[in-house]
């Protein structure tokens, strides 16, 4: 596993410029793809959101 590289740029999630951001994956809109970047705070929020979503799915499967 390689270390992720943080750069200074625009966070696509909170739209704050000049933030330390990391590549989070490609974003495709209307057939055009661009690299997506997010700051640490938005990455943390995204991890919490995905964790909560996964827990809801697991709870539905267990019922």
Secondary structure, DSSP 8 states (H G I E B T S, - for coil): ------EEE--TTT--SSEEEEEEEEEEETTEEEEEEEEHHHHHHHHHHHHHHHHHHHHHHH-
